[in-house]
Amino acid sequence: MVLDLVVIGAAISLGPLHNSAFILLLSSPRGVRQGLAFLLSWLANMVAVIACVMLLTGGQPPARHSAPSAAVTGVKLAIGLALVLYGAHRHRRPPRPHGPPRWAARIDNATPAAAAGLAWLLQPWALVGAGAASAVDAKLSTLGDWLALTGYCLLATLSLIVMEMYTVWAPAAANARLDALRSRLEQHQEQLVVTLSLLLGLWLAARSIAQLVT
């Protein structure tokens, strides 16, 4: 479980779309406040999903090789295969011109509530679902599992935390460097999406198949 959560959390944190949107928020007139609203909403969504999983399982993972355990593994396998197919589809389709999305023009006038809603919309829910499926194996009576779940939520939010803190501590330098980072993310967004989808999809599929056959 722990290794799966680390891989999924890292993939979520590296996603180019929400990081580009977050940088745009930070560069707006009320960037720190809007960024904080986005960050807290993002983290709250992650925590809420894990909390729902823990409520469903009662903090006790299903027995190995039981029907519920096989169903959860099947869900992870389906998500993994879907990510592989999605990555392959994005790789084959003709390249599209790079440019900011339509909502980017309205970010300067966005309220903290709108920034929080944007975090919900941009969350990669397929990856969050894979993390939730992995969290089913958590046992709340074990400190290590508590730490693993906490670390997963923080890891999935790490890029946002780093950029927010950087902007607070060194706003002038952060503005220039994060703007350059956003340009690179937009230029290579397609390659990043394809790579993350294929790598994580293959990881989930391979792990799930191994669990089903052993």
C-alpha positions, -999 to +999 in steps of 0.1 A: +000+000+000+027+025+010+046+022-022+015+026-043+005+057-024+040+072-029+039+066-066+003+079-070+009+109-048+040+118-068+021+115-101-007+137-088+018+163-076+036+164-110+005+169-131+010+199-154-025+212-157-032+221-121+004+234-116+000+258-145-033+270-132-018+275-097+011+296-111-015+318-129-033+323-097-001+332-079+007+358-105-027+375-102-031+407-081-043+387-050-022+357-058-011+346-024-047+346-011-061+329-042-033+304-042-039+295-005-076+290-013-067+267-042-042+248-021-065+243+009-093+231-013-070+207-031-058+193+002-093+191+016-105+171-014-077+146-009-084+143+028-122+140+022-117+111-002-095+092+022-119+099+050-147+084+030-127+053+023-119+049+060-156+053+069-165+026+044-139+001+056-141+010+093-104+013+093-100-024+087-088-036+053-107-065+036-093-100+040-069-110+013-084-130-015-119-121-004-145-108-028-142-072-015-104-073-018-106-087-054-132-060-063-108-032-051-079-047-070-102-049-100-109-012-097-072-004-096-067-026-126-095-008-145-080+026-137-046+015-147-058+001-181-079+033-186-048+055-180-027+034-205-054+037-231-058+075-224-021+080-227-019+060-259-048+081-273-032+114-264+001+102-279-015+093-313-037+123-318-024+153-338-005+179-319-026+209-308-014+245-306-001+255-272-019+283-253-036+291-220-071+277-215-101+300-219-106+303-181-071+316-177-082+351-188-106+353-158-081+343-131-071+379-123-107+386-112-113+353-095-124+352-059-110+328-033-142+307-036-137+305-074-100+295-068-112+268-044-137+255-070-110+255-097-089+231-075-118+207-073-123+208-111-086+203-119-081+175-095-071+143-115-099+122-102-088+090-119-055+092-100-074+102-068-096+072-073-065+050-076-052+064-044-085+058-027-084+022-038-049+018-024-060+034+009-085+006+014-056-015+027-050+010+055-054-002+091-062+028+113-050+009+144-015+011+130+005+044+133+025+036+102-007+035+081-019+068+096+015+083+086+013+068+051-021+083+045-010+117+058+021+115+037+001+106+006-022+137+010+008+160+016+028+145-013-001+149-037-001+186-026+036+191-024+042+211-056+014+236-045+029+240-010+064+246-024+052+273-049+029+290-023+057+292+002+082+304-024+058+332-034+053+343+002+091+343+010+105+357-023+077+372-044+098+390-070+121+359-077+091+335-075+071+355-100+098+353-127+109+317-121+073+304-118+063+321-150+092+305-168+081+271-153+046+277-165+058+283-200+078+251-200+048+232-186+025+245-213+051+237-240+055+201-228+021+195-213+011+169-239+043+149-233+040+151-195+003+140-196+012+110-219+042+100-199+025+102-165-006+084-178+014+055-193+038+051-165+012+052-137-012+031-158+013+004-164+023+005-127-012+001-115-021-026-140+011-047-133+006-044-095-031-053-097-025-083-120+002-095-096-022-092-066-049-111-085-028-140-095-008-145-063 
